Amino acid sequence: MTTDTQSQRSDRSPLRRIFGSVFSILQTRLELIGIELAEEKERLLAVLFLGLAAMMLAMMSLIALTALIAIAFWDTYRWQSLAGITIVYAIAALVCGLRARSNLHNAPAVFEATIHEFEKDREIFRKHPE
């Protein structure tokens, strides 16, 4: 009976090692996903904050510029100057909107490093089926 028990243990040992390796790899990859997710969150928050600050300051400067131009041309070309400013703002908004849409469509994959590591793992398991 001890021979049967030893053979069962030796049969399970490679299987346990394989499962242990697979779970270890999965754990490492999940940790990598967590790290990448945290880095992406920090980057997005920083970009969002700076973008909002820039937008607020740009709006303040555009309001001041609009008032300055309207006051300068108030006696002669009041409605023409305001129409010109409106057209410039509309064109700038259109350019920004198209650029933002382009950036969203051309964004890189979020978990690129994790996917690359999974591909490397898959290749290793294909080369070494034992």
VMD Tcl script that draws the C-alpha trace (Angstrom):
set ca {
  {0.00 0.00 0.00}
  {2.87 2.35 0.60}
  {3.95 1.80 -3.00}
  {0.49 2.83 -4.20}
  {0.52 5.91 -1.96}
  {3.99 6.90 -3.14}
  {3.06 6.43 -6.80}
  {-0.08 8.52 -6.31}
  {1.97 11.28 -4.69}
  {4.57 11.16 -7.43}
  {1.78 11.26 -10.06}
  {0.24 14.29 -8.41}
  {3.50 16.08 -7.82}
  {4.11 17.21 -11.44}
  {0.44 18.10 -11.77}
  {0.58 20.12 -8.58}
  {3.71 21.89 -9.78}
  {2.03 22.73 -13.09}
  {-1.07 24.06 -11.35}
  {1.12 25.94 -8.88}
  {3.04 27.51 -11.76}
  {-0.13 28.44 -13.61}
  {-1.67 30.05 -10.53}
  {1.58 31.86 -9.80}
  {1.65 33.21 -13.35}
  {-1.99 34.28 -13.10}
  {-1.34 36.00 -9.79}
  {1.62 37.88 -11.28}
  {-0.43 38.94 -14.29}
  {-3.31 40.11 -12.12}
  {-0.88 42.17 -10.05}
  {0.45 43.67 -13.29}
  {-3.09 44.53 -14.37}
  {-3.67 46.23 -11.00}
  {-0.48 48.25 -11.31}
  {-1.29 49.32 -14.86}
  {-4.82 50.26 -13.84}
  {-3.54 52.39 -10.96}
  {-1.02 54.12 -13.23}
  {-3.68 54.79 -15.86}
  {-6.03 56.21 -13.21}
  {-3.34 58.57 -11.90}
  {-2.45 59.70 -15.41}
  {-6.08 60.31 -16.33}
  {-6.74 62.30 -13.16}
  {-3.69 64.48 -13.77}
  {-4.68 65.10 -17.39}
  {-8.27 65.82 -16.37}
  {-7.23 68.32 -13.71}
  {-4.78 70.13 -15.99}
  {-7.29 70.11 -18.83}
  {-10.01 71.62 -16.66}
  {-7.64 74.28 -15.33}
  {-6.52 75.15 -18.86}
  {-10.11 75.29 -20.06}
  {-11.15 77.58 -17.21}
  {-8.24 79.95 -17.81}
  {-8.82 79.93 -21.56}
  {-12.50 80.82 -21.06}
  {-11.57 83.69 -18.79}
  {-9.11 85.04 -21.35}
  {-11.65 84.63 -24.20}
  {-14.27 86.54 -22.23}
  {-11.79 89.34 -21.57}
  {-10.72 89.38 -25.24}
  {-14.32 89.48 -26.41}
  {-15.11 92.39 -24.09}
  {-11.95 94.21 -25.20}
  {-12.75 93.85 -28.91}
  {-16.42 94.78 -28.40}
  {-15.44 97.92 -26.48}
  {-12.80 98.87 -29.07}
  {-15.26 98.63 -32.01}
  {-18.43 99.70 -30.17}
  {-18.92 102.98 -32.02}
  {-18.14 101.76 -35.56}
  {-18.40 97.99 -36.17}
  {-20.05 96.63 -33.06}
  {-22.09 93.73 -34.53}
  {-19.46 92.89 -37.20}
  {-16.73 92.55 -34.58}
  {-18.92 90.33 -32.37}
  {-19.86 88.20 -35.42}
  {-16.18 87.82 -36.34}
  {-15.28 86.77 -32.81}
  {-18.14 84.26 -32.81}
  {-16.94 82.73 -36.08}
  {-13.37 82.43 -34.79}
  {-14.61 80.74 -31.60}
  {-16.82 78.34 -33.56}
  {-13.95 77.32 -35.86}
  {-11.62 76.82 -32.89}
  {-14.26 74.69 -31.13}
  {-14.73 72.57 -34.26}
  {-10.96 72.01 -34.61}
  {-10.68 71.02 -30.94}
  {-13.64 68.66 -31.17}
  {-12.25 66.92 -34.26}
  {-8.82 66.61 -32.65}
  {-10.32 65.12 -29.46}
  {-12.29 62.58 -31.51}
  {-9.14 61.66 -33.43}
  {-7.20 61.18 -30.19}
  {-9.91 58.88 -28.82}
  {-9.90 56.74 -31.95}
  {-6.08 56.47 -32.04}
  {-5.58 55.73 -28.32}
  {-3.24 52.82 -27.47}
  {-4.46 49.69 -25.72}
  {-4.83 50.19 -21.98}
  {-3.36 46.87 -20.79}
  {-0.72 46.55 -23.49}
  {2.05 45.25 -21.19}
  {-0.24 42.68 -19.58}
  {-1.43 41.39 -22.94}
  {2.19 41.13 -24.08}
  {3.09 39.10 -20.98}
  {0.13 36.76 -21.54}
  {1.30 36.22 -25.12}
  {4.81 35.39 -23.89}
  {3.35 32.92 -21.39}
  {1.26 31.27 -24.09}
  {4.34 30.87 -26.29}
  {6.29 29.31 -23.42}
  {3.53 26.78 -22.77}
  {3.33 25.94 -26.48}
  {7.09 25.29 -26.66}
  {7.20 23.22 -23.44}
  {4.10 20.98 -23.27}
  {5.48 18.79 -20.44}
}
mol new
graphics top color blue
foreach p $ca { graphics top sphere $p radius 0.5 }
foreach p [lrange $ca 0 end-1] q [lrange $ca 1 end] { graphics top cylinder $p $q radius 0.2 }
display resetview
